Amino acid sequence: MLYRFKAEERIKVGELLLKSGVSKSLIRKAKRTDGGITVGGVTRFTNEYIDKGEEVVLLEAEKTNDSTAPVLLDGIGIIYQDRDIIVYDKPFGMPCHESLGHTGDTLSNFHAYITHGEVFRCINRLDRDTSGCCLVARSACAAHRLSGNVRKLYTAVCEGHLAQKEGVIEIPIKRENDSIIKRTCAPDGQYAKTSYRVIAQNDRYTLCDITLATGRTHQIRVHFAHIGHPLAGDDMYGGSREDTGRQALHCSRLEFTDSDGKAVTVSSPLPEDMKRLMY
């Protein structure tokens, strides 16, 4: 895959690549590749200067993932796609990655099928029972550029009525005892900040839009459970499964910039099972 970067001033080749969001490791790989870094069709060193208006072309060698079987699966939508990015609409109940208990039934299997074996570089990995927008980078360059630069909006149904229509939960999170999976709020944990806004309420539940300033494992689930409003269906953190069989959490919107510098917003509608809890 070829990437083009135009100089806006006299600058070293390597500095332009770094400034454009190319990782150091990718630059090192390109330096070892025949024709990996060129200007006007001529190979150039990263410490060479180029003038304003000249264009650096970076060659990223295509990689395939031979370990993930390509499988056509039902229920997965494609919300957005370009040469660098795919945003899937992931259904609940489907893991993103294969594991000992899940092979051939994951989003990575579907990705391998539709991309003919491209590496699965998941930028916002969703829990198995969390639905919605799932962003996958189709190259190492795109993955580096997107990492930490994606704004995510989640929608959740929590139990009970929140006292405030808007609020911030700012409580550290850590592993619970020796558990590999479960997390808990604790003063000696890692800093975590969750902001929410109430969208609707009924006699049992509250629907919220949620943004995260940090990305701790199970952050939304742990924070809402800690304040006494676990997500509906989230029995790991005290939620009831009386009305739903999964944690009622959905990634409803992503905002990011594509490789051409254009702002992109994608969204996924609230799934029917979460609508039934509220309406």
PLY file of the C-alpha trace (Angstrom):
ply
format ascii 1.0
element vertex 279
property float x
property float y
property float z
element edge 278
property int vertex1
property int vertex2
end_header
0.00 0.00 0.00
1.33 3.46 -0.94
1.06 6.58 1.22
1.90 10.07 -0.05
3.01 13.00 2.10
3.58 16.47 0.64
6.10 18.82 2.26
4.75 22.23 3.26
8.26 23.50 4.01
11.88 22.46 3.60
12.13 19.45 5.88
13.93 16.16 6.40
12.18 13.10 4.96
12.02 11.34 8.33
10.68 14.41 10.10
7.88 14.75 7.54
6.88 11.11 7.99
6.81 11.39 11.78
4.90 14.66 11.59
2.36 12.97 9.31
1.66 10.25 11.89
3.87 7.43 10.59
5.29 5.31 13.42
9.04 4.91 13.95
8.76 1.14 13.53
7.01 1.52 10.16
9.68 3.97 8.99
12.39 1.48 9.99
10.64 -1.29 8.01
10.28 0.98 4.97
13.98 1.84 5.09
14.77 -1.88 4.78
12.32 -2.34 1.88
13.38 -1.84 -1.73
11.64 1.34 -2.83
10.18 1.79 0.65
10.77 5.58 0.81
10.97 7.51 -2.44
10.72 11.07 -3.75
10.01 11.42 -7.46
10.60 7.71 -7.93
14.07 7.85 -6.36
14.90 6.20 -3.04
15.73 8.78 -0.36
17.23 8.54 3.11
15.29 9.81 6.12
17.98 12.37 6.99
17.85 13.98 3.54
16.09 17.32 3.08
13.31 17.85 0.57
11.84 21.15 -0.55
8.34 22.56 -0.14
5.91 20.90 -2.55
7.90 17.68 -2.95
6.09 14.45 -2.13
7.40 11.51 -0.13
5.94 8.13 -1.08
5.98 5.44 1.61
5.49 1.80 0.65
3.93 -0.39 3.34
4.26 -4.05 2.42
0.94 -5.89 2.38
0.52 -8.31 5.27
-1.89 -11.19 5.64
-3.01 -13.08 8.71
-2.61 -16.77 7.97
-3.73 -17.83 11.47
-7.30 -16.50 11.30
-9.69 -18.54 9.19
-11.91 -16.51 6.81
-15.57 -17.14 7.66
-18.70 -15.48 6.25
-20.92 -14.69 9.24
-24.44 -13.28 9.41
-25.55 -10.18 11.28
-22.50 -7.94 10.73
-22.98 -4.63 8.96
-20.33 -2.47 7.32
-20.96 1.17 8.23
-17.93 2.75 6.56
-15.05 1.59 4.40
-12.09 3.13 2.59
-8.62 1.93 1.65
-7.36 2.33 5.26
-10.37 1.79 7.51
-13.42 -0.41 7.98
-16.10 0.30 10.58
-18.25 -2.73 11.35
-21.63 -2.77 13.07
-20.93 -5.61 15.49
-23.86 -7.55 16.94
-23.87 -8.46 20.63
-22.80 -12.00 21.45
-19.87 -11.93 19.02
-16.26 -11.60 20.23
-13.85 -9.39 18.31
-10.91 -11.80 18.55
-10.58 -15.57 18.52
-9.81 -17.32 21.82
-9.81 -20.83 23.24
-13.59 -20.76 23.52
-14.28 -18.95 20.25
-12.84 -19.93 16.88
-14.50 -19.27 13.57
-17.30 -17.14 15.06
-15.58 -13.79 15.68
-15.38 -10.43 13.96
-11.77 -11.20 13.05
-12.95 -14.23 11.05
-15.45 -12.11 9.13
-12.76 -9.46 8.53
-10.42 -12.11 7.13
-13.19 -13.22 4.78
-14.13 -9.86 3.30
-10.54 -8.52 3.07
-9.00 -11.76 1.77
-6.83 -12.25 4.84
-5.82 -8.77 5.95
-4.47 -8.40 9.49
-7.22 -7.56 12.01
-6.11 -4.32 13.70
-9.02 -3.49 15.99
-8.83 0.10 17.31
-11.79 0.05 19.73
-12.21 -3.56 20.79
-15.71 -4.17 22.12
-16.64 -6.81 24.70
-18.45 -9.84 23.29
-21.87 -8.62 24.48
-21.30 -4.95 23.59
-22.74 -4.03 20.19
-22.16 -1.22 17.74
-19.40 0.61 15.87
-16.11 -1.28 15.77
-13.21 0.41 13.98
-10.54 -1.69 12.24
-7.41 -0.25 10.61
-6.36 -1.96 7.39
-2.68 -1.04 7.70
-0.08 -0.41 10.39
0.18 3.20 9.27
-3.55 3.76 9.71
-3.54 1.98 13.09
-0.78 4.23 14.42
-2.53 7.36 13.16
-5.90 6.40 14.68
-4.61 5.18 18.04
-5.77 7.64 20.70
-7.42 9.83 18.05
-10.93 8.38 17.92
-13.81 9.95 19.82
-16.33 7.34 20.96
-19.91 7.75 22.11
-21.57 4.87 23.95
-25.22 4.41 24.82
-26.20 2.32 27.84
-29.28 1.31 29.79
-28.65 1.32 33.53
-30.89 0.26 36.38
-32.84 2.85 38.36
-32.92 6.64 38.07
-29.74 8.72 38.15
-29.94 11.68 40.51
-28.45 14.10 37.96
-29.25 14.53 34.27
-25.55 14.97 33.55
-22.56 13.86 35.55
-18.96 12.70 35.74
-17.70 9.54 37.44
-14.02 9.98 38.25
-12.89 6.95 40.25
-9.75 4.78 39.77
-10.15 1.20 38.54
-8.05 -1.91 39.09
-8.28 -5.70 38.78
-10.46 -7.34 41.41
-8.17 -9.54 43.51
-6.50 -12.03 41.14
-9.23 -12.04 38.51
-8.10 -11.90 34.89
-11.39 -10.35 33.77
-13.25 -8.57 36.55
-12.43 -5.01 37.60
-13.33 -2.89 40.62
-13.11 0.72 41.81
-10.26 1.29 44.26
-8.13 4.25 45.41
-4.93 2.50 44.28
-6.25 1.77 40.78
-5.61 3.53 37.48
-7.21 6.90 36.86
-10.56 6.60 35.08
-13.09 9.23 34.02
-16.58 8.65 32.59
-19.06 11.39 31.58
-22.75 10.72 31.01
-25.96 12.47 29.93
-29.45 11.11 30.57
-31.50 10.63 27.40
-34.65 8.92 28.67
-36.10 7.21 31.74
-38.96 4.86 32.56
-40.09 3.27 35.79
-37.13 0.84 35.89
-34.31 2.08 33.67
-32.32 5.08 32.48
-30.90 5.50 28.97
-27.61 7.42 28.87
-25.11 8.70 26.34
-21.58 8.18 27.64
-18.11 9.45 26.70
-14.81 8.25 28.11
-11.75 10.33 28.94
-9.84 7.09 29.63
-10.13 3.56 28.29
-9.94 1.14 31.21
-11.23 -2.40 30.85
-14.99 -2.56 31.61
-14.84 1.14 32.60
-18.49 2.00 31.94
-19.75 -1.19 33.54
-17.59 -0.79 36.65
-18.30 2.91 37.15
-22.08 2.59 36.87
-22.11 -0.43 39.16
-20.04 1.50 41.71
-22.57 4.34 41.89
-25.41 1.87 42.39
-26.75 1.78 38.83
-25.35 -1.31 37.12
-26.11 -1.81 33.45
-29.21 -3.85 32.72
-28.24 -7.48 32.12
-24.69 -7.06 33.45
-24.74 -9.82 36.06
-20.92 -9.71 36.42
-21.33 -6.31 38.10
-24.68 -6.74 39.83
-27.13 -6.07 37.01
-30.31 -8.12 36.64
-30.93 -10.40 33.67
-34.67 -10.36 34.20
-35.31 -8.27 31.06
-32.20 -8.84 28.95
-29.54 -11.49 28.56
-26.57 -9.19 27.99
-25.12 -5.95 29.35
-27.11 -3.16 27.68
-24.15 -1.31 26.17
-23.79 -0.07 22.60
-21.09 1.94 20.79
-23.37 4.33 18.97
-20.95 6.79 17.32
-17.30 7.18 16.31
-15.55 10.34 15.14
-12.12 10.25 13.50
-10.05 11.70 10.66
-9.41 9.68 7.51
-6.07 9.42 5.71
-6.90 12.50 3.59
-7.52 14.64 6.67
-11.31 14.62 6.34
-13.42 14.43 9.51
-15.61 11.33 9.52
-18.56 10.55 11.81
-20.22 7.13 11.74
-23.12 5.86 13.81
-25.08 2.74 14.67
-28.75 2.87 15.74
-29.82 1.60 19.14
-30.47 -2.15 18.84
-33.97 -3.52 19.29
-33.23 -5.36 22.55
-32.12 -2.10 24.20
-35.08 -0.20 22.76
-37.45 -2.73 24.34
-36.01 -1.92 27.77
-36.89 1.73 27.38
-39.88 2.14 25.06
0 1
1 2
2 3
3 4
4 5
5 6
6 7
7 8
8 9
9 10
10 11
11 12
12 13
13 14
14 15
15 16
16 17
17 18
18 19
19 20
20 21
21 22
22 23
23 24
24 25
25 26
26 27
27 28
28 29
29 30
30 31
31 32
32 33
33 34
34 35
35 36
36 37
37 38
38 39
39 40
40 41
41 42
42 43
43 44
44 45
45 46
46 47
47 48
48 49
49 50
50 51
51 52
52 53
53 54
54 55
55 56
56 57
57 58
58 59
59 60
60 61
61 62
62 63
63 64
64 65
65 66
66 67
67 68
68 69
69 70
70 71
71 72
72 73
73 74
74 75
75 76
76 77
77 78
78 79
79 80
80 81
81 82
82 83
83 84
84 85
85 86
86 87
87 88
88 89
89 90
90 91
91 92
92 93
93 94
94 95
95 96
96 97
97 98
98 99
99 100
100 101
101 102
102 103
103 104
104 105
105 106
106 107
107 108
108 109
109 110
110 111
111 112
112 113
113 114
114 115
115 116
116 117
117 118
118 119
119 120
120 121
121 122
122 123
123 124
124 125
125 126
126 127
127 128
128 129
129 130
130 131
131 132
132 133
133 134
134 135
135 136
136 137
137 138
138 139
139 140
140 141
141 142
142 143
143 144
144 145
145 146
146 147
147 148
148 149
149 150
150 151
151 152
152 153
153 154
154 155
155 156
156 157
157 158
158 159
159 160
160 161
161 162
162 163
163 164
164 165
165 166
166 167
167 168
168 169
169 170
170 171
171 172
172 173
173 174
174 175
175 176
176 177
177 178
178 179
179 180
180 181
181 182
182 183
183 184
184 185
185 186
186 187
187 188
188 189
189 190
190 191
191 192
192 193
193 194
194 195
195 196
196 197
197 198
198 199
199 200
200 201
201 202
202 203
203 204
204 205
205 206
206 207
207 208
208 209
209 210
210 211
211 212
212 213
213 214
214 215
215 216
216 217
217 218
218 219
219 220
220 221
221 222
222 223
223 224
224 225
225 226
226 227
227 228
228 229
229 230
230 231
231 232
232 233
233 234
234 235
235 236
236 237
237 238
238 239
239 240
240 241
241 242
242 243
243 244
244 245
245 246
246 247
247 248
248 249
249 250
250 251
251 252
252 253
253 254
254 255
255 256
256 257
257 258
258 259
259 260
260 261
261 262
262 263
263 264
264 265
265 266
266 267
267 268
268 269
269 270
270 271
271 272
272 273
273 274
274 275
275 276
276 277
277 278
